[in-house]
Amino acid sequence: MGFYNRYIMPRFVDFACGMSMLTEQREHVVPAAEGTVLEVGIGSGLNLPFYDPTRVERVIGVEPDEGMWKRSAKRRADAPVQVDRIPLCGEAIPLDDNSADTALITYSMCTIKDPVAALREMRRILKPGGRLLFLEHGASSEASVRKWQRRIDPIWKRLAGGCHSGRPIVDYVRDAGWQIEHLEQGYIRGPKVLAYEYRGSAFASSN
């Protein structure tokens, strides 16, 4: 791991993901979590202030990057709920079937190597009737913007820890066997190539 990835990138990602327009989006999603929550890509803990301690018993955060986890220390200390960590990638999570009530993923499908595999793991771990909450940036609805997303990705991925600017978020959720319950999508404030957002919830498909 080079100097940039070890020392600069975690600070850059923490700053970018903590910007006010993204914080506003988190406030719409995270409070709906309940019970035991599996948060894939917990990163620097930017979701932690928004968990409702009257609804959530425990958060199990999946985060392979040590630098990002260290940056979450203050937020974990201040968190209104218990927070534990699994220091692995989301594609293989060592938890039993049917062991979580809510799965949460925010601004992480862009960096996970195999997001469909991670979403399948989340589905396996959720109890029957469990709910997936997701909040991601991804492929724009405009072909011209998608073209620019493809153009910037080689540089953007290097700067932002492997982040892809235009992944097909809804396709990933459905391909992993989830039935979308609620979906909102559209631009928020910011550069259009990075500002097309998908916000929603899903249940395990019966198919």
C-alpha positions in Angstrom: 0.0 0.0 0.0 1.5 3.3 -1.1 1.7 6.6 0.8 -1.3 8.1 -0.9 -3.6 5.1 -0.2 -2.5 4.8 3.4 -2.5 8.4 4.5 -4.1 10.7 1.9 -7.0 8.6 0.4 -8.8 7.9 3.7 -8.8 11.7 4.5 -10.0 12.5 1.0 -12.8 9.9 1.0 -13.9 10.9 4.5 -14.1 14.6 3.5 -15.9 13.9 0.2 -18.4 11.5 1.7 -19.0 13.8 4.6 -20.1 16.8 2.5 -23.4 18.4 3.4 -25.4 17.2 0.4 -24.5 13.6 1.2 -25.2 14.0 4.9 -28.7 15.2 4.0 -29.2 12.0 2.0 -28.0 9.8 4.9 -30.6 11.5 7.2 -33.4 10.1 4.9 -32.1 6.5 5.0 -30.2 5.5 8.2 -33.0 6.2 10.8 -35.2 3.5 9.2 -32.7 0.8 10.3 -33.8 -1.5 13.1 -32.7 -4.4 15.2 -29.3 -5.8 14.5 -27.9 -3.9 11.5 -25.3 -5.2 9.1 -23.6 -2.1 7.5 -21.4 -3.0 4.6 -18.8 -0.4 3.9 -19.1 1.4 7.3 -15.9 3.3 6.4 -15.2 6.3 8.7 -18.6 5.9 10.5 -20.5 8.7 8.8 -23.8 7.0 9.2 -23.4 6.4 13.0 -24.9 9.7 14.2 -28.2 8.9 12.4 -29.0 5.5 13.9 -32.1 5.6 16.2 -31.1 4.0 19.5 -34.7 3.3 20.3 -34.9 1.0 17.2 -31.4 -0.3 16.7 -29.7 -2.9 19.1 -26.3 -3.2 17.5 -24.4 -2.3 14.3 -22.0 -4.8 12.7 -19.8 -2.8 10.4 -18.0 -4.5 7.5 -14.9 -2.5 6.6 -11.6 -3.9 5.2 -9.6 -0.7 5.2 -7.8 -0.1 8.4 -7.2 3.6 7.7 -10.9 4.2 7.2 -11.8 2.3 10.4 -9.3 4.4 12.4 -10.9 7.5 11.2 -14.2 6.3 12.6 -12.9 6.2 16.2 -14.5 9.4 17.4 -17.8 8.7 15.7 -17.8 5.2 17.3 -17.1 6.7 20.7 -20.0 9.1 20.3 -22.4 6.6 18.6 -25.8 6.1 20.2 -25.6 2.3 19.5 -23.1 -0.5 20.0 -20.7 -0.8 17.0 -18.6 -3.9 16.1 -16.4 -4.5 13.1 -15.7 -7.3 10.6 -12.4 -6.4 8.9 -13.2 -8.1 5.7 -14.7 -7.4 2.3 -18.4 -7.5 1.7 -18.3 -10.4 -0.7 -17.6 -13.0 2.1 -19.0 -12.1 5.5 -18.5 -14.6 8.3 -22.0 -14.3 9.9 -24.7 -17.0 10.2 -27.7 -17.1 7.9 -30.7 -15.1 9.2 -28.7 -13.2 11.8 -29.5 -9.5 11.1 -32.7 -7.5 10.8 -31.5 -4.7 8.5 -28.8 -4.5 5.9 -27.5 -1.0 5.1 -25.1 0.1 2.3 -24.3 3.7 1.6 -21.8 5.0 -1.0 -20.0 1.6 -1.1 -21.3 -0.2 -4.2 -19.0 2.1 -6.1 -15.9 0.6 -4.6 -16.7 -3.1 -3.9 -15.1 -5.4 -6.5 -18.2 -7.5 -6.8 -21.2 -5.6 -5.6 -23.7 -8.3 -6.6 -21.9 -10.9 -4.5 -21.9 -8.5 -1.6 -25.6 -7.9 -1.9 -26.2 -11.6 -2.1 -24.3 -12.0 1.1 -26.4 -9.4 2.8 -29.5 -11.1 1.6 -28.2 -14.4 3.1 -27.5 -12.9 6.5 -30.8 -11.1 6.8 -33.7 -12.7 8.7 -36.9 -13.5 6.8 -38.7 -10.2 6.3 -35.5 -8.3 6.7 -34.9 -5.1 4.8 -32.1 -3.7 2.7 -31.6 0.1 2.8 -29.4 1.6 0.1 -28.0 5.0 -0.8 -25.6 5.2 -3.7 -24.4 7.4 -6.5 -24.3 5.7 -9.9 -25.1 5.7 -13.5 -26.9 8.9 -14.7 -30.2 8.7 -16.6 -28.5 10.9 -19.3 -26.4 9.2 -22.0 -24.1 12.2 -22.3 -23.4 12.2 -18.5 -22.8 8.4 -18.6 -20.2 9.0 -21.3 -18.3 11.4 -19.1 -18.6 9.0 -16.1 -16.8 6.4 -18.2 -14.2 9.0 -19.2 -13.3 10.1 -15.7 -13.3 6.7 -14.1 -9.6 5.8 -14.8 -8.5 8.9 -12.9 -11.3 9.0 -10.4 -10.8 5.4 -9.2 -7.2 6.2 -8.4 -8.1 9.3 -6.4 -11.1 7.9 -4.6 -10.0 4.4 -3.4 -11.4 2.5 -6.4 -14.7 4.4 -6.7 -16.6 4.0 -10.0 -18.7 7.0 -10.9 -21.4 5.3 -12.9 -22.3 1.9 -11.8 -25.8 0.5 -12.5 -27.0 0.4 -8.9 -30.6 -0.8 -9.5 -29.4 -3.7 -11.8 -27.0 -4.8 -9.0 -29.8 -4.9 -6.4 -32.2 -6.8 -8.6 -29.5 -9.2 -9.9 -28.7 -10.1 -6.3 -32.3 -11.3 -5.7 -33.8 -8.3 -4.0 -37.3 -7.0 -4.7 -37.2 -3.2 -4.7 -39.8 -1.7 -2.3 -39.1 2.0 -2.7 -36.8 3.9 -5.1 -35.9 7.5 -5.6 -33.3 8.6 -8.1 -32.1 11.9 -9.5 -29.4 14.5 -9.2 -28.4 16.2 -6.0 -26.1 19.2 -5.6 -22.7 18.6 -7.1 -20.9 17.7 -10.4 -23.4 15.8 -12.5 -20.9 12.9 -13.1 -20.9 12.2 -9.3 -24.3 13.5 -8.3 -26.8 11.0 -9.7 -28.2 9.3 -6.6 -30.2 6.1 -5.9 -32.0 5.9 -2.6 -34.3 3.1 -1.6 -35.2 -0.1 0.2 -35.7 -3.7 -0.8 -36.8 -7.1 0.5 -35.5 -10.5 -0.5 -37.2 -11.7 -3.7 -39.4 -14.8 -3.6 -38.0 -15.9 -7.0 
